Each structure stands twice: as structure tokens, then as C-alpha cells.
Amino acid sequence: MATPALGQDPDFDADVIVVGGGNAAFTAAHAAAMRGRKVLLLEKAPRDQFGGNSYYTAGATRIAHDGLDDLSDLIESDPRHPVTTVPPYSEAEYAADIAKVTEGRNDEAMTKVLVTEAADGLRWLKSLGLKYRLMYERQAYAREDGSYLFWGGLHVGNVGGGEGLMQDHLVVAEKLGTEVRFGQDVCGLLVDGTGAVVGVEVRANDGTVTEVRAESVILAAGGFESNARWRQEYLGDGWQNAIVRGTPFNNGEMIQAALEVGAARGGDWGSCHSVQWDANHAENESNRELTNRLTRQSYPLGIIVNNRGERFLDEGADFRNLTYAKYGKVILQQPDSIAYQVFDATLRPKLRAEEYEMPGISEVVADSVEELAEKLGVDASALSKTVEEFNSSIDTTIPYDPNVLDGRSANVVPPKSNWAMPLATAPFYAYPVTCGITFTFGGLKGNIDGQVLNEAGETLPGLFVCGEMFGGLFSGNYPGGSGLAAGVVFGRRAGSLA
Ligand SMILES: Cc1cc2nc3c(=O)[nH]c(=O)nc-3n(C[C@H](O)[C@H](O)[C@H](O)COP(=O)(O)OP(=O)(O)OC[C@H]3O[C@@H](n4cnc5c(N)ncnc54)[C@H](O)[C@@H]3O)c2cc1C
């Protein structure tokens, strides 16, 4: 029997409509369905492209915990566990990391909720059927004695990465009786005479608009990173040229719809999460096959130069999780918005395999720094000077250890504060990178239960927000793994109330 058209199904009178089809949307849907609410989830993407940015992730999720023993009920077992150390990561450290990277511009109340509820949120999702593991390949370097030491506060991820996460979410939603509809372009909100939100408008391919009603609407439709015009308007000139790492469907349309019914803007509309991204791969935008493999995150081991052959940032300023999300912007600001990560033969085997062994990777290899420069079209004497000055400025009395902030610095301008190793052994490798935008930090204003607020700070009855669309947690930078964690925590809260 054909599925009845939206709004015309007498047997499906939804209590709660969830708009979006990523991690936050599904989490909210599960929480509402667990309370016996009839949930209708409307995802804009067709089924074969569903899952939003969440699908493109590595599934890395930042939670507070007390070390490996504490995590044992959450993660899948692994033969490496007996030789693994996972340093505890407290709620206070989590909150301090958010405050540090945002330079104190984070919403304190939201931060407190996030850091105290993220671990419990994952355990709850696990009880529903999601699966988690320790991320050896991303967050620990194997030591010579065969042991592993995790670093950076980000240790847990979904089995199967973002793809596994979203497939698991879909199975849970079906099990809980949520009606999931794909290819639904929600374009507006319905408001009654009292100002309460009572449903949504959905636009069909032929342009006709259908009204679908429910008691509550939860918005989980992402940021506006896929909208080049909004990027230019709100993030600044040049951002229209950034490459979209994830879904092409997050264009801010539902943010606009909420503003039109009186919602207030929340968070920092002038900044976003952006990273170093393969500059020359022919299909480096919204690529569902390669997803996160197009990112280039082993830069703390080497150096980064622009097309003048000059370094321009501190590659070792902090653990990668705490710097990577702000360095895309710095690359965007370089001449031609391009830069090159440079390594030598000693460093090359330490690069993250899933990214640097990517099929079709943009890679340049040469037997000397001069030859590398020529192949890149960079001034050879400038690049040689940069490498020589860097090599000769390293404090080699300090032992090198990529698992800790080792303080082994290169005292040049700008400095490299940790993990400085001379680039001295041929062959030399360069990876061209440009700016890949991940998600925008600005969205709607809400309270800690995800109830949407107006400019006066009053709730808009019937309207909730979660995920990327909920502004306030991040600004300028972001600690890796907190996007999925935020979707879990605030999605669960919204779904528990809607
Ligand atoms: C390549 C990449 C790697 C990442 N890696 C990580 C990681 O490992 N860990 C981490 O924490 N974060 C990571 N992030 C960030 C993370 O993806 C986001 O923080 C998180 O997934 C946001 O979840 P969300 O549900 O709010 O949004 P999304 O997952 O983007 O979902 C938004 C949904 O809304 C739908 N939608 C949009 N407009 C409409 C509309 N008008 N009508 C109906 N539906 C609509 C979209 O189709 C989409 O399904 C990564 C992002 C990318 C792009």
C-alpha cells in the first residue's frame, strides 16, 4: 500500500514534529517517542542522502569520564584495552576547554548542561541500540612498547563513524514507532492566534505547500553553512568560496522561518567551524563516499606554509582537537586561500592513515625542499629558508612525545610550541589544503531545555531547537567532538519536553 501523503494520513496524527534528519533530530525523536508521543520526523534529504552533517562525521563524541574502567559499560571491548591508558576527563576540564577555545564567549548555562549530561546521554543512546568504541586511530599514538596513551579529552566514537551513527539512529527510530519521512522540504512554521507554533509547512517538488499540524515542533535543521550568500553576509567576504565539508541541505531556511515567527537569534553569527581540507581533489565538496577523509589533521606533526613559502600559524599551539576548528579560517585568509602541509620521510608514517592514505589524495613528493617548492609553484629560496630556520631553532634538549604537550618548541616567528621535529630526511611531502567549512555557530536563541526564545527572553510556545541550529555554545573555535555531544544532550532535553 502506498504511503499516504503528508497531512492526509488519518492514522498518523503527530504529537511532535521533528524537522531535520541528523543526530540531534533523531535523538530528540527518540526522547519524545520514549514518552509515548507520536513523532513525525521530516528530513529534507532523500533517503540515500539522509543524515545531515552527522553522517559525514567520524562519530567522535566528547564526554566527561573517569578513565577506561568508567567507560567499560559504554564502549565495545577491544584486545588493546589492557595496554591502554585513557586519562580521566572531568566535567570541569570539559567546561574549561570550551571556555578556553571560545575565549569565554560560550553560554555558561548551556555549557554546564552539556558537560554534565553528555556521558549519560551516550549511555541512554547505547541502551536504545547505538554503539560506541575507543578511537585508537584518531586519538592515540601507538608507543614503542606497544602501549597506547589517549590524549586531548576526546576518546569515544560511534562504531562505523557517522555512517554507523545514522544507520543506528534510523533503526532505533523505526523500533520506537517514529514516522520518518525523507525528501520533505519544510519551509515554514504554522502559528495559531495565541502565537503558539502548531505545525509546519512542507514544500513539494512542484512548489505546492502542505500544512502538517502537531502540538510541538522541534527544529534540528542544522546551521547555514551550505548557503554561500548567508556565509558571505554573516561570516564575511571570502566565505562564499569555502568548501562545504558536509551536507548541502543545511541552508538556514528553518532559521529564517523561526525568525519570521518571532524567534531571537542566538550564538555567534559571525564565526564558524572550519578546517584544513584537500584543496585539489576534484570532488572535495559534500562527498558522501570520502566524507571526513578529505580533512588533513596531522598538521601538528609538521609545518604549514602558504604559497609564499612562509609559515603563518603555530601548528603545535595545543592538542589538535583544540586548534583544528579555527585553522580553516586562517587558511582562507592566505593568498589564494591555499596552504601546504609539509612533512619529511620520518614524519610521514605517523600521519593519520584514513586521511593521508585517502584514494586520490592531493600529494606532492620530492627529493629535496627546493624540488618540492618548484613542484608546488612556491618560491624555492623562500621555502628553503623557512625550513632551515625552523630546523635550526628547535630545542632538541626536550624529548619528543606526540601524546602529551611536550614543549619541544621551534623558536621562530610564529613559534611552533610543541612537537617540533626537523624536516631533514628525503623524500619530502606536501599536502595542499584549503578552507572547508563544517558548520556555523550562530542559530536560534533557546533556554537550556531547548525552548525557543523571543527577543524579550520569553518562550515561543510549541517551538524547540537543538543541534547546530541552537546557538550559544561555540564562538571562534570549538573542542572536537562537542557537536555530536551537544546534539545528544539538547536533542534529548527537547524531546523530553515536547
Ligand atoms: C566532515 C565532518 C566531520 C565532522 N566530524 C565530527 C565529529 O567527529 N564529532 C562531532 O562532534 N562533530 C563533527 N562534525 C560536526 C557535526 O556534524 C555537527 O556538529 C552535528 O552533526 C550536527 O548535528 P545536527 O543534527 O544539528 O545537524 P545535521 O546532522 O547537519 O542535521 C541537519 C538536518 O537538517 C536537515 N534539514 C535542513 N534543512 C531542512 C529543511 N528545511 N527541512 C527538513 N530538513 C532540513 C538536513 O537535511 C539534515 O538532515 C563534523 C562535521 C562534518 C561536516
The ligand as an SDF file (V2000), in Angstrom:
LIG
                    3D

 53 58  0  0  0  0  0  0  0  0999 V2000
   33.0430   16.2040    7.6900 C   0  0  0  0  0  0  0  0  0  0  0  0
   32.5160   16.4790    9.0860 C   0  0  0  0  0  0  0  0  0  0  0  0
   33.0600   15.8030   10.1700 C   0  0  0  0  0  0  0  0  0  0  0  0
   32.6020   16.0670   11.4600 C   0  0  0  0  0  0  0  0  0  0  0  0
   33.0810   15.3200   12.4850 N   0  0  0  0  0  0  0  0  0  0  0  0
   32.5460   15.4730   13.7250 C   0  0  0  0  0  0  0  0  0  0  0  0
   32.8830   14.5750   14.7740 C   0  0  0  0  0  0  0  0  0  0  0  0
   33.5850   13.5710   14.5860 O   0  0  0  0  0  0  0  0  0  0  0  0
   32.3530   14.8340   16.0150 N   0  0  0  0  0  0  0  0  0  0  0  0
   31.4890   15.8700   16.2370 C   0  0  0  0  0  0  0  0  0  0  0  0
   31.0470   16.0570   17.3760 O   0  0  0  0  0  0  0  0  0  0  0  0
   31.1090   16.6950   15.2430 N   0  0  0  0  0  0  0  0  0  0  0  0
   31.6000   16.5110   14.0000 C   0  0  0  0  0  0  0  0  0  0  0  0
   31.1760   17.3170   12.9850 N   0  0  0  0  0  0  0  0  0  0  0  0
   30.1570   18.3360   13.2930 C   0  0  0  0  0  0  0  0  0  0  0  0
   28.8100   17.6150   13.4100 C   0  0  0  0  0  0  0  0  0  0  0  0
   28.4810   17.0910   12.1620 O   0  0  0  0  0  0  0  0  0  0  0  0
   27.6920   18.5050   13.8440 C   0  0  0  0  0  0  0  0  0  0  0  0
   28.0070   19.2470   14.9690 O   0  0  0  0  0  0  0  0  0  0  0  0
   26.4520   17.6410   14.1730 C   0  0  0  0  0  0  0  0  0  0  0  0
   26.3750   16.5300   13.3350 O   0  0  0  0  0  0  0  0  0  0  0  0
   25.2280   18.4720   13.9870 C   0  0  0  0  0  0  0  0  0  0  0  0
   24.0870   17.6490   14.1110 O   0  0  0  0  0  0  0  0  0  0  0  0
   22.6880   18.2580   13.7400 P   0  0  0  0  0  0  0  0  0  0  0  0
   21.7140   17.1460   13.8660 O   0  0  0  0  0  0  0  0  0  0  0  0
   22.4540   19.5170   14.4560 O   0  0  0  0  0  0  0  0  0  0  0  0
   22.8210   18.6970   12.1960 O   0  0  0  0  0  0  0  0  0  0  0  0
   22.8930   17.8000   10.9010 P   0  0  0  0  0  0  0  0  0  0  0  0
   23.4420   16.4620   11.1680 O   0  0  0  0  0  0  0  0  0  0  0  0
   23.5790   18.6120    9.8560 O   0  0  0  0  0  0  0  0  0  0  0  0
   21.3690   17.6050   10.5040 O   0  0  0  0  0  0  0  0  0  0  0  0
   20.5980   18.6550    9.9920 C   0  0  0  0  0  0  0  0  0  0  0  0
   19.4730   18.0370    9.1950 C   0  0  0  0  0  0  0  0  0  0  0  0
   18.5010   19.0030    8.8790 O   0  0  0  0  0  0  0  0  0  0  0  0
   18.0100   18.7210    7.5730 C   0  0  0  0  0  0  0  0  0  0  0  0
   17.3780   19.9290    7.0510 N   0  0  0  0  0  0  0  0  0  0  0  0
   17.9550   21.1180    6.7480 C   0  0  0  0  0  0  0  0  0  0  0  0
   17.0170   21.9840    6.3110 N   0  0  0  0  0  0  0  0  0  0  0  0
   15.8310   21.3310    6.3490 C   0  0  0  0  0  0  0  0  0  0  0  0
   14.5010   21.6840    5.9990 C   0  0  0  0  0  0  0  0  0  0  0  0
   14.1910   22.8990    5.5400 N   0  0  0  0  0  0  0  0  0  0  0  0
   13.5310   20.7460    6.1350 N   0  0  0  0  0  0  0  0  0  0  0  0
   13.8010   19.4980    6.6220 C   0  0  0  0  0  0  0  0  0  0  0  0
   15.0630   19.1210    6.9610 N   0  0  0  0  0  0  0  0  0  0  0  0
   16.0550   20.0180    6.8280 C   0  0  0  0  0  0  0  0  0  0  0  0
   19.2430   18.2720    6.8240 C   0  0  0  0  0  0  0  0  0  0  0  0
   18.9290   17.5510    5.6680 O   0  0  0  0  0  0  0  0  0  0  0  0
   19.9330   17.4150    7.8900 C   0  0  0  0  0  0  0  0  0  0  0  0
   19.4760   16.0980    7.8500 O   0  0  0  0  0  0  0  0  0  0  0  0
   31.6010   17.0630   11.6760 C   0  0  0  0  0  0  0  0  0  0  0  0
   31.0310   17.7040   10.5870 C   0  0  0  0  0  0  0  0  0  0  0  0
   31.4730   17.4010    9.2930 C   0  0  0  0  0  0  0  0  0  0  0  0
   30.8240   18.1150    8.1420 C   0  0  0  0  0  0  0  0  0  0  0  0
  1  2  1  0
  2  3  1  0
  2 52  2  0
  3  4  2  0
  4  5  1  0
  4 50  1  0
  5  6  2  0
  6  7  1  0
  6 13  1  0
  7  8  2  0
  7  9  1  0
  9 10  1  0
 10 11  2  0
 10 12  1  0
 12 13  2  0
 13 14  1  0
 14 15  1  0
 14 50  1  0
 15 16  1  0
 16 17  1  0
 16 18  1  0
 18 19  1  0
 18 20  1  0
 20 21  1  0
 20 22  1  0
 22 23  1  0
 23 24  1  0
 24 25  2  0
 24 26  1  0
 24 27  1  0
 27 28  1  0
 28 29  2  0
 28 30  1  0
 28 31  1  0
 31 32  1  0
 32 33  1  0
 33 34  1  0
 33 48  1  0
 34 35  1  0
 35 36  1  0
 35 46  1  0
 36 37  1  0
 36 45  1  0
 37 38  2  0
 38 39  1  0
 39 40  1  0
 39 45  2  0
 40 41  1  0
 40 42  2  0
 42 43  1  0
 43 44  2  0
 44 45  1  0
 46 47  1  0
 46 48  1  0
 48 49  1  0
 50 51  2  0
 51 52  1  0
 52 53  1  0
M  END
$$$$
